[in-house]
Amino acid sequence: MPQPLMVRHRTDHRQPRPVRRPGRGRALLNGAAPYLFIAPFLVSFVVFFAAPSVVSIVLSFFQYRGYGSATFSGLHNYDALFQSPDFWQSARVTLFYWLVPLVPLLGGGFLLALLVRSKLAKLPSVFKPLLFIPQVMAPVAAALVWRVILSSNGVLDSLTGLHIDWLNDPQAGKWAVVMLLLWRGVGWYFVIFLAGMTNVPDELLEAAHLDGANAVQRIRHVTIPVMRPIILFAVVIDTISSFQLFTEPNLLVGGSGAAGASIAPPTAAPVMNQVVGNITAGQFGLSAAAGWLLFLAIGIFSVIQFRLLRERGN
């Protein structure tokens, strides 16, 4: 009769190896690794933004021509701007470039987003790039194209029969800039609102439809309240870009200035012309003061917009 096999179990009496803890140097390296990744951004932020900002705010209290010694003048630069008719004229022009296109830009972008998202529009993938192409175009190229369109006996005059000197008339020049801003900007806000509409739950729209709400009521009571943060973002972005406007008016309706530069007339020149023009004239302190007044205005209007839209939302 065969004997059963006996299996012997070996008992390993060896002690487990101790877990090695990382050294102090390696621990410091692991802790510093995230900061090393963001170091390029921090260095560029300090060198190209934080340091120039500090220098410019200090420079706004000095008289400095870009060379030689700077002379402390206190609030003289700010007082000179407040006493300058050109500064207030440019401020009114900047408000015009902000307020006049505001509703058509945001309203047109919102309506186009509704149309593309609805079932009424066919081939929505075709409309998206077509509407966004003007925003991709460089401002310089867009301004040069519109100079051809708005020139005497140009495309617009030929199609409409209007004989308006868009590029040389002091009052018509501002409206020419508005047309360019609308053409370039509506596609940008269309994309923003179209992305925001993806956050509107379909269940809410269906529930409102079952409750008897028509299309306008669903937009007013469901879509707009849900998209309120997106609308706030669009309004603030439009405010900032309008206050910083410089390229479009100077290239579209500008004449030949110093060193062959294209400079818009005072009736169409925004506040940024005060910043750049004072640098060209060698008044660096005055230019810095104009820049900080512009920054303060952007901050004030942005805070007002945040408060108004948030209060209405609550």
Buried (B, 14 or more C-beta within 10 A) or exposed (E): EEEEEEEEEEEEEEEEEEEEEEEEEEEEEEEEEEEEEEEEEEEEEEEEEEEEEEEBBEBBBBBBEEEEEBEEBEEBBBEBBEEBEEBEBBBEBBBBBBEBBBEBBBEBBBBBBBBBBEEEEEEEEEBBEEBBEBBEEEBEEBBEBBBEBBBEEBEBBEEEEEEBBBBEBEEBBBBBBBBBBBBBBBBBBBBBBBEBBEEBEEEBBEEBBEEEBEEEEBBEEBBBEBBBEBBBBBBBBBBBBBBBBBBBBBBBBBEEEEEEEBBBBEBBBBBBBBBBBBBBEEBBBBBBBBBBBBBEBBEEBBEEBEEEBEEEEE
